Amino acid sequence: MMSTPSRSRDGRHAGISVELYWLPLGAGGALPVRYGGRLYEAVAARHDHRPPLDLYHSALRINLHGDLYVVEMAPVWSEAAADRGVVAEGPVGSRRLGRSRLFRYEIRRWRHGRIPDLVEAVASPQRLSTDACRARHLLDVLPEFPCATWGRDELATGDMWNSNSLISWALAVSGHPVHQAVLPPHGRAPGWTAGLIAARRRGLPSAADAEHRRDLRPRPEGRAPLTGRPAPRWAGAEELSVQRRKRRPSRSRHVPHH
């Protein structure tokens, strides 16, 4: 007789988890990626008048009663395994370049897959949920991910589109507590805000929207750069607020004529 999965007292199944991993950009000895990322961050930090931060990309591991899934965005040429659970593809750099396999990325929902360079993950894993319904919903929704161009801002979010966009989008759309994800100290995750904005445009419930529209870019030492004033815990919340004010039409007061 088949045994039923055990439940905890809050009704959630044992053996279920959604875990977030932070991987340093260029992990595994990919020197061109690492140095390119440092150059990009140096330019971005100078533009934003802040110190440079360490860049991270993210991936998920989902356990459903022993069925382990890896969720990740990666170049199509970076993995030779034939059955790696590819559910969608998109261009890198530009739509024209994306005609070549060298400039395409893929979305992986890889059953019993692996995350390259997992041993280099920092402040990981971070368990975000043990809820079976949310975990399954996250896996189900991945083919609907908007495959915009990697490294560009085609969706006009104010942030680039990349692997972090996939992870934040999937977590937010499936109702996971995105605000519980915490970057390693002195870290930054470009693209995370873009995924949250895209998820919000998809039409999250208002209560969930208020919770999930926060970003992950804590300032070093918990202080705002160069100003010495305390920084908000989730800096992206301010960015989203500014963007909403810019999109809001101005309202002129109506002065009644007597």
HELIX and SHEET records of a PDB file:
HELIX    1   1 LEU A   31  ASP A   48  1                                  18    
HELIX    2   2 VAL A   76  SER A   78  5                                   3    
HELIX    3   3 LEU A   97  ARG A   99  5                                   3    
HELIX    4   4 ARG A  101  PHE A  103  5                                   3    
HELIX    5   5 LEU A  118  GLU A  120  5                                   3    
HELIX    6   6 ALA A  132  VAL A  141  1                                  10    
HELIX    7   7 LEU A  142  GLU A  144  5                                   3    
HELIX    8   8 SER A  163  VAL A  173  1                                  11    
HELIX    9   9 VAL A  178  GLN A  180  5                                   3    
HELIX   10  10 TRP A  192  GLY A  203  1                                  12    
HELIX   11  11 SER A  206  HIS A  212  1                                   7    
HELIX   12  12 PRO A  220  GLY A  222  5                                   3    
HELIX   13  13 ALA A  235  ARG A  247  1                                  13    
SHEET    1   A 6 VAL A  86  PRO A  91  0                                        
SHEET    2   A 6 ARG A 104  ARG A 111 -1                                        
SHEET    3   A 6 ASP A  67  PRO A  75 -1                                        
SHEET    4   A 6 ASP A  54  LEU A  64 -1                                        
SHEET    5   A 6 ILE A  16  PRO A  24 -1                                        
SHEET    6   A 6 VAL A 122  SER A 129 -1                                        
SHEET    1   B 5 VAL A  86  PRO A  91  0                                        
SHEET    2   B 5 ARG A 104  ARG A 111 -1                                        
SHEET    3   B 5 ASP A  67  PRO A  75 -1                                        
SHEET    4   B 5 ASP A  54  LEU A  64 -1                                        
SHEET    5   B 5 GLY A 187  ARG A 188  1                                        
END                                                                             
